[in-house]
Amino acid sequence: MSQPRSEPATERNTQAHVSLSVIVFAYNEAQNVGPVLRELLAWLAEHEPLAEVVFIDDGSSDASFDVAKQALEGTRCQLLRHERNRGIGAALKSAVKVCSGQWVTFLPADGQIEPAAIGTLRAAAARGDVDMVFSNYDHRGDGAYRAVLSFSLRALIFAVHGVLLRCEGPYLFRRELMVPEQLPPDTFFLNFEFPIRMLAADKRVREVMIKCRPRRSGVSKSSSLRRIVGVAEDLVDLRVRRLREAVRR
């Protein structure tokens, strides 16, 4: 089913029962999208036959959307497209709005996270008594620089919000927990705010280790140093917003 051009434009090919929604987000990843989706579909067919793929193109200027549409043809999927680049947070929120699964997780379209990570997340959730499963990388190869940045961010989150957040990679969560309309960030910061809010609300979480491999091609579109400065500012803003919310209750 196709809808008129809007933000996001959506195409669907789904069946009635979906146990898991896997969001794949992309921005100018035409070289990577095809192989990444084919690898994911092969893994899902073997391990998660009741899963759907929700692909969202965040305003790419290349052929990412068309490549994804071709790769996903005939599968249980939903395809969305922002008319302009809005950020990872916006892409995730748009995708979550249409997810049909009880559980949701996500993968970038750069190929750094292998589909087997989904199995690790799902196995942790299958043990019961959990609302979210966080992932950390067993080895990323970014050296001491990245390790210092990660430690600094965890320390800052604890100092500002009083929660210990250890989550570097994709996470798995119950669909009903994320209400996109209640999460302002359109940037990567959404992947801090949502887990922080869940931890502050005493949701049940587990942590697992997954592998991280090099991008299939191209270069990362973010700068770690620039990101950590922005995240620090956003953490303070989130604290202010949470305090205001508490006062209004």
C-alpha positions in Angstrom: 0.0 0.0 0.0 1.4 3.4 -1.0 0.5 6.7 0.6 0.7 10.2 -0.8 4.1 11.9 -0.3 4.4 13.0 3.2 6.8 12.8 6.1 7.3 9.9 6.2 6.1 8.3 3.0 5.2 4.7 3.7 4.9 1.4 1.8 3.7 -1.8 3.5 3.9 -5.5 2.9 3.0 -7.2 6.2 1.0 -10.1 7.5 -1.3 -10.3 10.6 1.0 -11.6 13.3 4.4 -10.0 14.0 6.5 -11.0 17.0 9.5 -8.7 16.3 10.0 -5.5 14.4 13.6 -4.8 13.2 14.1 -1.2 12.2 16.9 -0.5 9.7 17.7 3.2 9.2 19.8 4.7 6.5 21.1 8.0 5.2 23.0 7.9 2.0 23.9 4.2 2.4 23.1 3.0 -1.2 26.3 0.9 -1.4 25.5 -0.8 1.9 21.7 -1.2 2.0 21.4 -4.1 -0.4 23.9 -6.5 1.2 22.9 -5.5 4.7 19.2 -6.2 4.1 19.8 -9.4 2.3 22.0 -10.6 5.2 19.3 -9.6 7.7 16.5 -11.3 5.7 18.4 -14.5 5.5 19.0 -14.5 9.3 15.4 -13.6 10.1 14.1 -16.4 7.8 16.1 -18.9 9.8 15.8 -17.5 13.3 12.8 -15.1 13.4 10.3 -16.1 10.8 7.5 -13.9 12.4 9.6 -10.7 12.3 9.1 -7.7 10.1 11.6 -5.3 8.7 10.8 -1.6 9.0 13.2 0.3 6.7 13.4 4.1 6.9 15.4 6.3 4.6 16.2 9.6 6.5 16.2 11.9 3.5 18.9 10.3 1.4 20.1 12.1 -1.7 21.3 8.8 -3.2 19.4 5.6 -4.2 19.2 4.1 -0.7 15.4 3.9 -0.7 15.1 2.3 -4.2 17.8 -0.2 -3.3 16.0 -1.1 -0.1 12.7 -1.4 -1.9 14.2 -3.9 -4.4 15.9 -5.9 -1.6 12.7 -6.2 0.5 10.3 -7.0 -2.4 8.0 -9.9 -1.4 9.0 -9.9 2.2 7.2 -8.9 5.4 8.3 -5.3 5.6 7.4 -1.6 5.8 9.3 1.1 3.9 9.3 4.7 5.0 11.1 7.8 3.7 11.6 11.3 5.1 11.6 14.0 2.5 14.6 15.6 4.2 17.3 14.5 6.6 16.0 14.8 10.1 18.3 12.7 12.2 18.6 9.3 13.7 16.2 10.1 16.5 13.5 11.2 14.1 14.0 8.1 11.9 13.7 5.8 14.9 10.5 7.6 16.1 8.9 7.5 12.7 9.7 3.8 12.3 8.4 2.9 15.8 5.1 4.5 15.1 4.3 1.8 12.4 6.0 -1.2 14.1 3.6 -4.1 14.5 5.8 -6.3 16.7 5.5 -6.7 20.5 9.3 -6.3 20.6 11.4 -3.7 18.7 15.1 -3.4 17.9 17.1 -1.6 15.2 20.2 -1.8 13.1 22.1 0.8 11.1 22.4 0.2 7.4 26.2 0.4 7.4 26.7 -3.2 8.2 28.6 -2.8 11.5 26.2 -4.8 13.5 25.6 -8.4 12.3 22.1 -9.8 12.5 23.2 -12.4 15.0 23.2 -9.6 17.6 19.4 -9.7 17.3 19.5 -13.3 18.5 21.7 -12.3 21.5 19.2 -9.6 22.5 16.2 -11.9 22.0 17.8 -14.7 24.0 18.2 -12.3 27.0 14.6 -11.2 26.7 13.4 -14.8 26.5 14.6 -15.5 30.0 11.7 -13.3 31.2 11.2 -10.5 33.7 12.7 -7.8 31.4 11.5 -4.8 29.6 14.6 -3.8 27.7 17.9 -5.4 26.7 21.0 -3.1 26.2 24.0 -4.1 24.2 27.7 -3.3 24.5 30.5 -4.2 22.1 33.0 -6.9 23.1 35.6 -5.2 20.9 35.2 -2.2 18.7 38.9 -1.4 17.8 38.5 2.4 18.4 41.3 2.5 20.9 41.8 4.4 24.1 40.2 7.6 22.7 36.7 6.0 22.3 37.1 4.2 25.6 37.7 7.6 27.4 34.7 9.2 25.6 32.4 6.3 26.6 33.5 6.4 30.2 33.1 10.2 30.3 29.6 9.9 28.9 28.6 7.2 31.5 30.0 9.4 34.3 28.2 12.4 33.1 24.9 10.6 32.7 25.2 9.3 36.3 26.1 12.7 37.6 23.2 14.5 35.9 20.5 11.8 36.0 21.6 9.4 38.7 21.3 6.3 36.5 24.1 4.0 35.3 23.6 3.6 31.5 25.8 1.0 29.8 24.6 0.7 26.3 26.8 1.3 23.2 24.9 -0.6 20.5 21.3 -1.4 19.6 18.8 -2.3 22.2 15.6 -4.3 22.3 12.5 -3.0 24.0 8.8 -3.7 24.4 6.9 -1.7 21.8 4.5 0.0 24.3 7.3 1.6 26.2 8.3 4.0 23.5 5.8 6.8 22.9 7.4 8.9 20.1 5.3 11.9 20.8 6.7 12.2 24.3 10.4 12.1 23.1 11.5 15.5 21.7 15.0 14.6 20.3 15.3 14.0 16.6 19.1 13.6 16.9 21.2 10.6 18.1 20.5 11.9 21.6 17.2 9.9 21.5 19.3 6.8 22.1 20.3 8.3 25.4 17.0 9.9 26.5 14.8 6.9 26.0 17.1 4.5 28.0 17.7 7.1 30.7 13.9 7.6 31.1 13.4 3.8 31.3 16.1 3.4 33.9 14.7 6.3 35.9 11.3 4.6 35.8 12.8 1.4 37.2 12.1 -0.7 34.1 13.7 -4.1 34.1 16.8 -4.2 32.0 19.5 -6.7 31.0 22.9 -6.2 29.3 24.5 -8.3 26.7 27.8 -8.2 24.7 27.7 -8.2 20.9 30.2 -7.9 18.1 30.9 -4.8 16.1 32.6 -5.0 12.7 33.9 -2.4 10.3 31.5 -0.6 8.0 31.0 -2.4 4.7 31.9 0.8 2.8 32.0 4.6 3.2 32.8 6.5 6.4 30.9 7.4 9.5 28.8 10.6 9.3 29.4 11.6 12.8 32.2 13.0 14.9 32.7 11.5 18.4 34.1 14.7 19.9 31.4 16.9 18.4 28.8 14.4 19.5 29.9 14.2 23.1 29.8 18.0 23.5 26.2 18.0 22.1 25.2 15.1 24.3 26.5 16.9 27.4 24.3 19.9 26.5 21.3 17.6 25.8 21.8 15.8 29.1 21.4 19.1 31.0 18.4 20.0 28.9 16.8 16.6 29.6 17.4 17.1 33.4 15.6 20.4 33.2 12.7 18.9 31.3 12.4 16.0 33.7 12.3 18.4 36.7 9.6 20.4 35.1 7.6 17.2 34.4 7.9 16.2 38.0 6.6 19.6 39.2 3.6 19.3 36.8 2.6 15.9 38.2 
